[in-house]
Amino acid sequence: MEVTDFRNLHSSALHPAPHGLTVVRGDNGAGKTSLLEAIAYASTQRSLRGSPRESLVREGCNSAVIRLEAQQAGRSTLVEIEIAPPRRDHVMRNRLRVVRSSELLEALRTTVFTPDDLALVKGGPQERRNFLDEVAEAADPRLAATRQSVERVLRQRNVLLRQAGGRPTSEVLATLDVWDQQLAHAGTVLTTARRELTEELEPLASSAYARLTTTGQGVQLGYRCSYEGDLLDALVRQRTEDLKRGITTVGPHRDELAVLSSGLDARTRLSQGRQRCLTLALRLAAHHLIGDRAGAPPVLLLDDAFSELDDATAKALMVELPAGQAILTTAGSLPPGAEPNSVVTLRDGRILE
């Protein structure tokens, strides 16, 4: 993998162990998170920190370049991305222009662990919806287009509602008919995928959580829809309220993933240590599910993931880490039980050979 002018990285090349654990060591601010973010970006074309594209280019530079070779199911794929805002990314796969972002997911899947993952449990519903959608897309790249359709139609429908100013003219109603049909179709596909995913994740997360905490307690996941029955009918029923408020009040963007342990709401009733274990369990469950669907495990990216864990949880997590390629960043000592296949040092945005 080669990265040039991405975030605070200069021209750097990383050659991780093809199997097993690669450790990237460096001080805070050396660029460790940026390195993992570049790998994840080559899979999804999204910043794992939710940052705008402009911030991905090193200060004073016009563009950033990511170039990596991915191996999956015995096939080698070359991915090349040039990020040069305000222009669109120039994305190539095996020297051919990429049209659909799902083409990248077909070549490279990643699972990312970060200390900020605690927001999966403690944060608002959007965090958990994003988690479900990202896992769903990695498991089935075709869902990326469905998610994009939902987001596009929602933007257009909300613009229309705001412009209508609460006045249901015949033109407004006719246009709403169009947007409602499109939102109902794509939204139902997305909601169905999320429900099925929730059911598949629950036993995996529950068993991982029980092992991480050594308590035998499980996890319950529940997908809570913002409407009853058919989505198209719900959108029609809510039209008066939507026009009044200038926003779409029902749909997949309002749904919630409920996360509980022993029947307790994980957001408010668990200690932060248990919440962190639950977050780890969700990530592990997602990793296993994606690997089963894709036929090969995703690349595991561990961004200082052990820094906030006590020794017992760190040891348990190391035992739980699945087989395959993993890249771990750390500013301190290795977590207990870690046996890296390769160790590299990152300093001031450059990998030292």
C-alpha positions as CSV (number, residue, x, y, z in Angstrom):
1,M,0.0,0.0,0.0
2,E,1.2,3.5,-0.9
3,V,-0.2,6.8,0.4
4,T,0.8,10.3,-0.6
5,D,-0.4,13.5,1.1
6,F,-3.4,12.0,2.8
7,R,-4.1,13.9,6.0
8,N,-0.7,14.4,7.7
9,L,0.9,11.5,5.8
10,H,3.7,12.3,3.3
11,S,4.7,9.7,0.8
12,S,4.6,6.4,2.7
13,A,4.5,2.7,1.9
14,L,3.1,0.0,4.2
15,H,3.7,-3.7,3.5
16,P,1.6,-5.5,6.1
17,A,1.9,-9.2,6.8
18,P,-0.4,-10.9,4.4
19,H,-1.8,-13.0,7.3
20,G,-1.8,-12.3,11.0
21,L,-1.1,-9.1,12.9
22,T,0.9,-6.1,11.8
23,V,1.6,-3.4,14.4
24,V,2.2,0.2,13.5
25,R,3.8,2.1,16.4
26,G,4.2,5.8,16.7
27,D,3.7,8.8,18.9
28,N,0.3,10.6,19.1
29,G,0.0,12.8,15.9
30,A,2.4,10.7,13.9
31,G,-0.4,9.7,11.4
32,K,-1.4,6.2,12.7
33,T,-5.1,6.9,12.5
34,S,-4.7,8.5,9.1
35,L,-3.0,5.4,7.8
36,L,-5.9,3.2,8.8
37,E,-8.4,5.8,7.5
38,A,-6.7,5.6,4.1
39,I,-7.1,1.9,4.0
40,A,-10.8,2.2,4.9
41,Y,-11.3,4.9,2.4
42,A,-10.1,2.6,-0.4
43,S,-12.9,0.3,0.6
44,T,-15.8,2.7,1.1
45,Q,-14.8,6.2,-0.2
46,R,-15.9,7.5,3.2
47,S,-13.9,9.0,6.0
48,L,-14.1,6.8,9.1
49,R,-14.1,10.0,11.1
50,G,-17.0,11.5,9.1
51,S,-14.7,14.3,7.8
52,P,-15.2,16.4,4.6
53,R,-13.1,15.4,1.6
54,E,-11.2,18.7,1.8
55,S,-9.7,17.7,5.1
56,L,-8.3,14.5,3.7
57,V,-5.6,16.3,1.6
58,R,-2.5,17.3,3.4
59,E,-2.2,21.0,4.1
60,G,-0.6,22.9,1.3
61,C,-1.1,20.0,-1.3
62,N,-3.6,19.9,-4.2
63,S,-4.4,16.2,-4.0
64,A,-4.0,13.0,-2.0
65,V,-3.4,9.5,-3.6
66,I,-4.1,6.1,-2.2
67,R,-2.8,3.0,-4.0
68,L,-3.2,-0.5,-2.7
69,E,-3.4,-4.1,-3.8
70,A,-6.1,-6.2,-2.3
71,Q,-6.2,-10.0,-2.2
72,Q,-9.6,-11.7,-1.9
73,A,-10.6,-15.3,-2.8
74,G,-7.3,-15.8,-4.5
75,R,-7.8,-12.7,-6.8
76,S,-5.6,-9.6,-6.7
77,T,-7.2,-6.2,-7.2
78,L,-5.4,-2.9,-7.7
79,V,-7.3,0.1,-6.2
80,E,-6.1,3.7,-7.0
81,I,-7.8,6.8,-5.7
82,E,-6.9,10.4,-6.2
83,I,-8.7,12.9,-3.9
84,A,-8.6,16.4,-5.3
85,P,-11.5,18.6,-4.0
86,P,-13.6,20.2,-5.3
87,R,-13.4,17.6,-8.1
88,R,-14.8,14.1,-7.6
89,D,-12.5,11.4,-6.6
90,H,-10.7,9.7,-9.5
91,V,-11.1,6.0,-8.7
92,M,-9.6,3.1,-10.6
93,R,-9.9,-0.6,-10.1
94,N,-7.4,-2.7,-12.1
95,R,-6.7,0.4,-14.3
96,L,-10.4,0.8,-15.1
97,R,-12.6,3.7,-14.0
98,V,-14.9,2.8,-11.1
99,V,-18.5,3.9,-11.6
100,R,-20.2,2.4,-8.6
101,S,-18.7,2.6,-5.1
102,S,-19.8,-1.0,-4.5
103,E,-17.0,-2.0,-6.8
104,L,-14.5,-1.0,-4.1
105,L,-16.4,-3.1,-1.5
106,E,-16.2,-6.1,-3.8
107,A,-12.4,-5.7,-3.8
108,L,-11.7,-4.8,-0.2
109,R,-13.8,-5.0,3.0
110,T,-12.6,-3.7,6.3
111,T,-13.7,-3.8,9.9
112,V,-12.6,-0.9,12.1
113,F,-12.2,-0.8,15.9
114,T,-11.6,2.6,17.5
115,P,-11.9,4.1,21.0
116,D,-14.6,6.4,19.5
117,D,-16.8,3.3,18.9
118,L,-18.3,3.8,22.3
119,A,-20.8,6.1,20.5
120,L,-22.3,2.9,19.0
121,V,-23.9,2.3,22.4
122,K,-23.9,5.7,24.1
123,G,-24.6,7.9,21.0
124,G,-27.9,8.7,19.3
125,P,-29.9,6.5,16.9
126,Q,-28.0,7.8,13.8
127,E,-24.8,6.1,15.1
128,R,-26.5,2.7,15.2
129,R,-28.3,3.2,11.9
130,N,-24.9,4.0,10.3
131,F,-23.5,0.9,11.8
132,L,-26.3,-1.3,10.4
133,D,-26.0,0.3,7.0
134,E,-22.2,0.0,6.8
135,V,-22.4,-3.7,7.8
136,A,-25.2,-4.3,5.3
137,E,-23.2,-2.7,2.5
138,A,-20.1,-4.7,3.3
139,A,-22.1,-7.9,3.4
140,D,-24.0,-7.1,0.2
141,P,-22.4,-4.2,-1.8
142,R,-25.5,-3.8,-3.9
143,L,-27.2,-2.2,-0.9
144,A,-24.9,0.8,-1.3
145,A,-27.0,2.0,-4.2
146,T,-30.2,1.5,-2.2
147,R,-28.8,3.6,0.7
148,Q,-27.8,6.3,-1.7
149,S,-31.3,6.4,-3.2
150,V,-32.9,6.7,0.2
151,E,-30.6,9.6,1.1
152,R,-31.1,11.4,-2.3
153,V,-34.9,11.1,-2.2
154,L,-35.1,12.2,1.4
155,R,-33.1,15.4,0.5
156,Q,-35.3,16.2,-2.4
157,R,-38.5,15.5,-0.5
158,N,-37.4,17.6,2.5
159,V,-36.5,20.5,0.1
160,L,-40.0,20.3,-1.4
161,L,-41.6,20.3,2.1
162,R,-39.7,23.3,3.2
163,Q,-40.4,25.2,0.0
164,A,-44.1,24.4,0.2
165,G,-44.4,26.4,3.4
166,G,-47.2,24.3,4.7
167,R,-49.4,24.9,1.5
168,P,-50.5,21.6,-0.1
169,T,-51.0,22.9,-3.6
170,S,-51.8,20.4,-6.4
171,E,-48.3,20.7,-7.8
172,V,-46.8,20.0,-4.3
173,L,-49.0,17.0,-3.8
174,A,-48.2,15.6,-7.3
175,T,-44.5,15.9,-6.7
176,L,-44.9,14.3,-3.2
177,D,-46.6,11.3,-4.9
178,V,-43.4,10.8,-7.0
179,W,-41.0,11.1,-4.1
180,D,-43.2,9.0,-1.8
181,Q,-43.2,6.1,-4.3
182,Q,-39.4,6.2,-4.7
183,L,-38.8,6.5,-1.0
184,A,-41.2,3.7,-0.2
185,H,-39.5,1.4,-2.6
186,A,-35.9,2.0,-1.6
187,G,-36.7,2.5,2.0
188,T,-38.5,-0.8,2.3
189,V,-35.5,-2.6,0.8
190,L,-33.2,-0.9,3.2
191,T,-35.4,-1.5,6.2
192,T,-35.8,-5.2,5.3
193,A,-32.1,-5.6,5.1
194,R,-31.6,-3.9,8.4
195,R,-34.1,-6.1,10.1
196,E,-32.6,-9.3,8.8
197,L,-29.1,-8.1,9.7
198,T,-30.3,-7.3,13.3
199,E,-31.6,-10.9,13.7
200,E,-28.3,-12.3,12.4
201,L,-26.1,-10.1,14.5
202,E,-27.9,-10.7,17.8
203,P,-26.6,-14.3,18.6
204,L,-23.1,-13.4,17.4
205,A,-22.9,-10.2,19.5
206,S,-24.5,-12.0,22.5
207,S,-21.9,-14.8,22.6
208,A,-19.0,-12.4,22.1
209,Y,-20.2,-10.1,24.9
210,A,-20.6,-13.1,27.3
211,R,-17.0,-14.1,26.6
212,L,-15.6,-10.6,26.8
213,T,-17.3,-9.9,30.2
214,T,-17.0,-13.5,31.5
215,T,-20.5,-13.0,33.1
216,G,-22.6,-15.2,30.9
217,Q,-24.9,-12.3,30.2
218,G,-26.2,-11.9,26.7
219,V,-27.2,-9.1,24.4
220,Q,-30.6,-8.4,22.9
221,L,-30.9,-6.4,19.7
222,G,-34.2,-5.0,18.3
223,Y,-35.0,-3.1,15.2
224,R,-37.6,-0.4,16.0
225,C,-39.4,1.0,13.0
226,S,-40.7,4.6,13.0
227,Y,-44.0,3.5,11.3
228,E,-46.4,0.7,11.2
229,G,-47.4,-1.3,8.1
230,D,-46.5,-0.2,4.6
231,L,-44.1,2.7,4.3
232,L,-46.0,4.3,1.4
233,D,-49.2,4.3,3.5
234,A,-47.3,5.8,6.4
235,L,-45.9,8.6,4.3
236,V,-49.3,9.5,3.0
237,R,-50.7,9.5,6.5
238,Q,-48.0,11.8,7.7
239,R,-48.3,14.3,4.9
240,T,-50.1,17.0,6.8
241,E,-47.6,16.8,9.7
242,D,-44.7,16.7,7.2
243,L,-45.9,19.8,5.4
244,K,-46.4,21.5,8.8
245,R,-42.9,20.7,10.0
246,G,-41.1,20.9,6.7
247,I,-39.4,17.5,7.2
248,T,-40.1,13.8,6.6
249,T,-41.1,12.4,9.9
250,V,-41.3,8.6,9.1
251,G,-39.0,6.3,7.2
252,P,-35.7,4.5,7.6
253,H,-33.9,7.7,8.7
254,R,-36.1,7.7,11.9
255,D,-35.7,4.0,12.8
256,E,-33.7,2.8,15.8
257,L,-31.5,-0.2,16.7
258,A,-32.3,-1.0,20.4
259,V,-29.3,-2.5,22.3
260,L,-30.0,-4.2,25.6
261,S,-28.2,-6.5,28.0
262,S,-30.2,-8.7,30.3
263,G,-33.2,-6.6,29.4
264,L,-31.5,-3.3,30.4
265,D,-31.1,-0.4,28.1
266,A,-27.4,-0.4,27.3
267,R,-27.3,3.4,26.8
268,T,-28.3,4.3,30.3
269,R,-28.1,1.2,32.5
270,L,-24.6,-0.3,31.8
271,S,-21.3,0.9,33.2
272,Q,-18.9,2.5,30.6
273,G,-16.7,-0.6,30.9
274,R,-19.6,-2.9,30.0
275,Q,-20.7,-0.5,27.2
276,R,-17.2,-0.7,25.7
277,C,-17.4,-4.5,25.9
278,L,-20.8,-4.3,24.1
279,T,-19.3,-2.1,21.4
280,L,-16.5,-4.6,20.9
281,A,-19.0,-7.4,20.7
282,L,-21.0,-5.6,18.0
283,R,-17.9,-5.1,15.9
284,L,-16.8,-8.7,16.3
285,A,-20.3,-9.9,15.3
286,A,-20.2,-7.7,12.3
287,H,-16.8,-8.9,11.3
288,H,-17.8,-12.6,11.5
289,L,-21.1,-11.9,9.6
290,I,-19.4,-10.0,6.7
291,G,-16.7,-12.7,6.5
292,D,-19.4,-15.4,6.2
293,R,-21.3,-13.5,3.5
294,A,-18.2,-12.6,1.5
295,G,-16.4,-15.9,1.8
296,A,-13.3,-14.3,3.3
297,P,-12.7,-12.2,6.4
298,P,-12.4,-8.4,6.1
299,V,-9.2,-6.7,6.9
300,L,-9.3,-5.9,10.6
301,L,-8.2,-2.3,11.4
302,L,-7.5,-1.7,15.2
303,D,-6.9,2.0,15.8
304,D,-5.5,2.2,19.3
305,A,-8.4,-0.1,20.2
306,F,-6.8,-1.4,23.4
307,S,-6.0,2.0,25.0
308,E,-9.2,2.3,26.9
309,L,-9.5,-1.3,28.0
310,D,-8.6,-2.8,31.4
311,D,-6.1,-5.8,31.3
312,A,-8.8,-8.4,31.6
313,T,-10.9,-7.1,28.7
314,A,-7.8,-6.5,26.6
315,K,-6.7,-10.1,27.1
316,A,-10.2,-11.4,26.3
317,L,-10.4,-9.2,23.2
318,M,-7.0,-10.5,21.9
319,V,-8.4,-14.1,22.3
320,E,-11.5,-13.1,20.4
321,L,-9.8,-11.5,17.5
322,P,-10.6,-13.6,14.4
323,A,-8.1,-15.1,12.1
324,G,-7.0,-13.1,9.0
325,Q,-5.1,-9.9,8.3
326,A,-5.1,-7.3,11.0
327,I,-3.4,-4.0,11.4
328,L,-3.1,-2.5,14.9
329,T,-1.9,1.0,15.8
330,T,-0.5,1.9,19.2
331,A,1.3,4.7,20.9
332,G,2.4,2.5,23.8
333,S,3.2,-1.1,24.6
334,L,1.6,-4.0,22.8
335,P,-1.7,-5.3,24.3
336,P,-1.3,-8.5,26.5
337,G,-1.1,-11.6,24.4
338,A,-0.3,-9.8,21.1
339,E,2.1,-11.8,18.9
340,P,2.7,-9.6,15.8
341,N,4.0,-10.9,12.5
342,S,5.3,-7.5,11.6
343,V,6.1,-4.3,13.4
344,V,6.7,-0.9,11.7
345,T,7.3,2.6,13.0
346,L,5.5,5.7,11.9
347,R,7.1,9.1,12.6
348,D,6.0,12.6,11.5
349,G,3.8,11.2,8.7
350,R,6.4,8.8,7.3
351,I,6.9,5.0,7.8
352,L,10.4,4.3,8.7
353,E,12.0,1.4,6.9
